Amino acid sequence: MKREPVTEYAGLIFLAGELKGLLLISLVARREWHNKKEVVLLSTLVKLMVFVLLSTSVLAEEDAMLLFKHYQDRIFQIRLIDLRAEKKIGLGSGFLASQDGLVATNFHVISKLVHFPKKYRAELVNSEGVVQQLQLVDIDILNDLALLQAAVSEMRPLDIPDKPSQQGDTIYSIGNPYDIGFTVVPGTFNGLDENSYYPRIHFSGSVNPGMSGGPVLNRNGEVVGINVSTAGNQISFLIPGEPLRALLDRQHDKAVQKEQFGTRIRNQLLQNQKHLFNDLLLQDWPTEILGEAQVLGEMSPFVKCWGESNKEKDLYRSISTSCRSKQSIYLDDRFNTGVISYQFLWLEAGELSDMRFRSFYSSIFGRFYPDNRVDEENVGNFVCEEHFIEDNNKTDKLVMCARAYRKYTGLYDLLYLRGAVDQSSQAFISHFTLAGVDLKSMEAFLRRFMEVVKR
């Protein structure tokens, strides 16, 4: 007797643990089954898989509980206290990183203490609620790290592993989110973010406010990363253990110990921008066509570009691209630096008259501004120069503006803006912002940019 084919679908299985979040296993299979034994076998395999997954989830939760129970005395809440108000103004997490009582956290957690040491103090609160004052020891602004001294040297610190985790490993983020108590978040190690200039681990798990600076442990209780930021939707980023190891090793350098924190920040910024622009200038810069102009594409994996055009019903036509480095360097709540951004805009008059098009173009030309957050306490005023450039029988207006950093001598923000002034039916505007560069890097980038971008 002829058997009717049986169609089996394995769909999506969602498993959620209390702390683990959402684990998605996708079993996409569609096939014609002619043998009922095969159908039974498939059903048994699916049930077995569900059992294994549930067991894995339970084991992850048990691992999380055991890890926290074993290492909780070395993990702390970090508080920043306003001395006049005697109230906390900032919260983060941290952990014991050395035998002599050095506690690691994020620089952004205690940055106010660096800039205003007479206005704030830092303190830790351990798992038993005991409060202890901390002294700032060292900082690494590029990797958003800070070391503070505590009197907890009788405990063994958390170790940094010699071997990195493997993609897919379960790791455990620990911190005190929103000041509600310590939380352990199991998640997945996804390797280094390949599109980041500064090393960051992609972590599938939630890192919430207040967890910054907390440790992320493997099953052996070793620090594979430090909580630093989140993009939401279970996409978070960690600082690898190696920058922390380097910062700890630097404590043996007496010359570094004598430097003021402002000097350390300046030196780190200068060294970083030197290496960054040396790397960029050695690369081939990809070009693209925008309208009738040649523009710069994504010059590096850590620079991302987006495009846009105007609505069809508009009287004019415009096409633009906007590119920006993924990360900036945090200095304080009102000051970030290390940004590279550039934009290009191609305009065509369409149905606009010559006069209306020129007026429209002029209004757009004046809208460009620096692409980093900063206040006037940290930088001087822009000093600008205007030039008219003749190139291939075309005339462009070039505006360049620079402003100096008040605290960090030798560093500047540069704004470049160039636009055509000799055409009534077409126009092209190019712009870039460099934040936190010295004069040598500024000049080298400017020269290369003007060689690449043409109309």
PyMOL commands that set and color helices and strands:
alter all, ss='L'
color gray80, all
select helices_A, chain A and resi 36-74+107-115+177-179+241-252+254-258+261-282+354-365+439-452
alter helices_A, ss='H'
color red, helices_A
select strands_A, chain A and resi 6-17+21-33+75-82+87-96+102-105+120-125+131-140+145-149+170-175+183-192+201-204+215-217+223-232+235-240+287-290+293-296+303-309+317-325+329-332+335-337+340-348+383-391+394-404+412-420+426-437
alter strands_A, ss='S'
color yellow, strands_A
deselect
rebuild
show_as cartoon
